[in-house]
Amino acid sequence: MSKAIIDKNLLDQPVVKYIVKDYLILDSNSNVVDAARLMKEKRHECIIIVEDKKPMGMLTLKDIVYKVVAEGKDPRKTRLKELISRPLISVDPETKVGDAIKLMVEEDIRRLPVIKSDMVLGVFVLRAIVGDVVEKSITLPDIEVHEGLKCPYCGSVFQTREELSKHIDRVHIGAGLLEGVALRRE
């Protein structure tokens, strides 16, 4: 089994050191079309939703697809406040990176607003941390290594050479060629 080695010092750092400060904010009464246009224009995948200037939720591209498009809602009539999950899951700027990652895993989210006194300081993005694993090194779970022989064409794993040979013959080349059976086509 192989394991990625992670710099424990990173996990003990405050999230405020790793936040993305280029984020979008829209009022909860805006509609989905407004949000989608802004996301497209600014090339962002999420928007922080506010009510009375206080952060109340987050809207992602996935929310638009799943909660609007897939359900056949009219994006011009659907207000953002109808789509956001409450309460907004966020952290304080001094929260440790390791604790933030743990929270993100538990809540199945990839972006975490960093808020102090109802003011958004930025967004902690999991991909920004994990995406730099080579430079920053963080602990990742063990990766299961499959024992056996791997098909060079599709990656399937087989226990014996004979099984691999039959697979390649049947799936990638044609019946009988590698099994020593020559078939004549008339």
C-alpha positions as CSV (number, residue, x, y, z in Angstrom):
1,M,0.0,0.0,0.0
2,S,1.2,3.5,-0.8
3,K,0.5,6.6,1.2
4,A,0.8,10.2,0.3
5,I,2.9,12.1,2.8
6,I,1.5,15.3,4.1
7,D,3.1,18.2,5.8
8,K,1.5,18.3,9.2
9,N,2.5,22.0,9.5
10,L,0.0,22.9,6.8
11,L,-2.8,21.3,8.8
12,D,-2.0,23.4,11.8
13,Q,-2.0,26.7,9.9
14,P,-5.1,29.0,10.1
15,V,-7.4,28.9,7.1
16,V,-7.1,32.6,6.6
17,K,-3.6,32.0,5.1
18,Y,-5.2,29.9,2.3
19,I,-8.4,31.7,1.4
20,V,-9.5,32.8,-2.1
21,K,-10.3,36.5,-1.8
22,D,-11.8,36.7,-5.3
23,Y,-15.4,35.6,-4.5
24,L,-18.9,36.6,-5.7
25,I,-21.8,37.9,-3.6
26,L,-25.4,38.3,-4.6
27,D,-28.6,39.2,-2.7
28,S,-30.9,36.3,-1.9
29,N,-33.8,38.0,-3.9
30,S,-31.7,37.8,-7.1
31,N,-32.9,35.1,-9.6
32,V,-30.9,32.1,-11.0
33,V,-30.4,33.8,-14.4
34,D,-28.6,36.7,-12.6
35,A,-26.4,34.3,-10.7
36,A,-25.6,32.1,-13.7
37,R,-24.7,35.2,-15.8
38,L,-22.4,36.5,-13.1
39,M,-20.8,33.1,-12.6
40,K,-20.2,32.8,-16.3
41,E,-18.8,36.4,-16.7
42,K,-16.4,36.0,-13.7
43,R,-15.6,32.4,-14.3
44,H,-16.6,31.2,-10.8
45,E,-18.4,28.1,-9.7
46,C,-20.1,29.5,-6.6
47,I,-21.7,32.6,-5.2
48,I,-22.1,33.6,-1.6
49,I,-25.8,34.6,-1.0
50,V,-26.6,37.5,1.4
51,E,-29.7,38.8,3.1
52,D,-29.5,42.3,4.6
53,K,-25.7,42.2,3.8
54,K,-25.3,39.1,6.0
55,P,-24.0,35.9,4.5
56,M,-26.8,33.3,4.5
57,G,-25.8,30.6,2.1
58,M,-23.9,29.5,-1.0
59,L,-25.0,28.7,-4.5
60,T,-23.0,26.4,-6.8
61,L,-23.2,25.4,-10.4
62,K,-24.3,22.0,-9.1
63,D,-27.2,23.6,-7.2
64,I,-28.4,25.3,-10.4
65,V,-28.3,22.0,-12.3
66,Y,-29.8,19.8,-9.6
67,K,-32.3,22.2,-8.0
68,V,-33.4,24.2,-11.0
69,V,-32.7,22.6,-14.3
70,A,-33.4,19.0,-13.2
71,E,-36.6,20.0,-11.4
72,G,-37.8,22.0,-14.4
73,K,-38.0,25.3,-12.4
74,D,-38.0,28.7,-14.3
75,P,-34.6,30.2,-13.6
76,R,-36.1,33.7,-14.1
77,K,-38.7,33.2,-11.4
78,T,-36.6,31.1,-9.0
79,R,-35.0,33.3,-6.3
80,L,-31.7,32.3,-4.8
81,K,-33.1,32.2,-1.3
82,E,-35.2,29.2,-2.4
83,L,-32.1,27.2,-3.3
84,I,-29.6,27.8,-0.5
85,S,-29.1,25.4,2.3
86,R,-29.3,26.9,5.8
87,P,-27.6,27.5,8.0
88,L,-24.5,28.6,6.0
89,I,-21.6,26.3,7.0
90,S,-18.6,28.6,7.6
91,V,-15.5,28.9,9.7
92,D,-13.6,31.6,11.6
93,P,-10.3,32.9,10.1
94,E,-8.3,31.2,12.9
95,T,-9.7,27.7,12.3
96,K,-6.9,25.3,11.5
97,V,-6.7,23.9,8.0
98,G,-7.0,20.3,9.3
99,D,-10.2,21.2,11.1
100,A,-11.6,22.9,8.1
101,I,-10.8,19.9,5.9
102,K,-12.4,17.6,8.4
103,L,-15.6,19.7,8.5
104,M,-15.7,19.8,4.7
105,V,-15.4,16.0,4.5
106,E,-18.1,15.6,7.1
107,E,-20.5,18.0,5.4
108,D,-19.6,16.9,1.8
109,I,-18.7,20.4,0.6
110,R,-15.7,21.7,-1.3
111,R,-15.9,25.4,-0.5
112,L,-16.1,27.0,3.0
113,P,-16.7,30.7,3.5
114,V,-14.3,32.3,6.1
115,I,-16.4,34.8,8.1
116,K,-15.6,37.2,10.9
117,S,-18.3,39.4,12.5
118,D,-20.8,38.7,9.6
119,M,-18.1,39.8,7.1
120,V,-16.8,37.4,4.4
121,L,-13.1,37.4,4.3
122,G,-12.8,34.8,1.6
123,V,-13.5,31.3,0.7
124,F,-11.4,28.3,1.7
125,V,-11.4,26.0,-1.3
126,L,-10.5,22.3,-0.9
127,R,-9.1,22.0,-4.4
128,A,-6.7,24.9,-3.7
129,I,-5.1,22.9,-0.8
130,V,-5.4,19.3,-2.1
131,G,-4.6,20.4,-5.7
132,D,-1.1,21.4,-4.6
133,V,-0.3,18.1,-2.9
134,V,3.1,17.8,-4.6
135,E,4.2,21.2,-3.2
136,K,2.3,21.2,0.1
137,S,1.9,17.5,0.9
138,I,-1.2,16.6,3.0
139,T,-2.2,13.2,4.4
140,L,-4.3,11.2,2.0
141,P,-5.9,7.8,2.7
142,D,-4.1,4.7,1.6
143,I,-4.6,3.7,-2.0
144,E,-5.5,0.0,-2.5
145,V,-3.1,-1.7,-4.9
146,H,-4.6,-4.5,-6.9
147,E,-2.6,-7.6,-7.2
148,G,-2.5,-9.3,-10.6
149,L,-1.9,-8.6,-14.2
150,K,-3.2,-5.4,-15.8
151,C,-4.6,-5.2,-19.3
152,P,-2.5,-2.7,-21.3
153,Y,-5.6,-1.6,-23.3
154,C,-8.3,-1.0,-20.6
155,G,-6.6,-1.4,-17.2
156,S,-8.7,-4.4,-16.1
157,V,-6.8,-6.6,-13.6
158,F,-6.6,-10.4,-13.9
159,Q,-5.1,-13.1,-11.6
160,T,-3.4,-15.2,-14.3
161,R,-1.8,-14.7,-17.7
162,E,-4.3,-17.0,-19.2
163,E,-7.2,-14.9,-18.0
164,L,-5.5,-11.7,-19.3
165,S,-4.8,-13.4,-22.6
166,K,-8.4,-14.5,-23.0
167,H,-9.7,-11.0,-22.1
168,I,-7.4,-9.3,-24.7
169,D,-8.4,-11.8,-27.3
170,R,-12.1,-11.6,-26.8
171,V,-12.5,-7.9,-26.0
172,H,-9.7,-6.2,-27.8
173,I,-8.6,-8.4,-30.7
174,G,-11.1,-11.1,-31.6
175,A,-12.0,-14.7,-30.5
176,G,-9.4,-17.3,-30.7
177,L,-6.3,-15.4,-31.8
178,L,-4.3,-15.5,-28.5
179,E,-5.8,-18.7,-27.2
180,G,-4.1,-20.6,-30.1
181,V,-7.3,-21.3,-31.9
182,A,-7.2,-20.1,-35.5
183,L,-10.6,-19.3,-36.9
184,R,-11.0,-19.1,-40.6
185,R,-13.4,-16.8,-42.1
186,E,-15.1,-18.0,-45.2
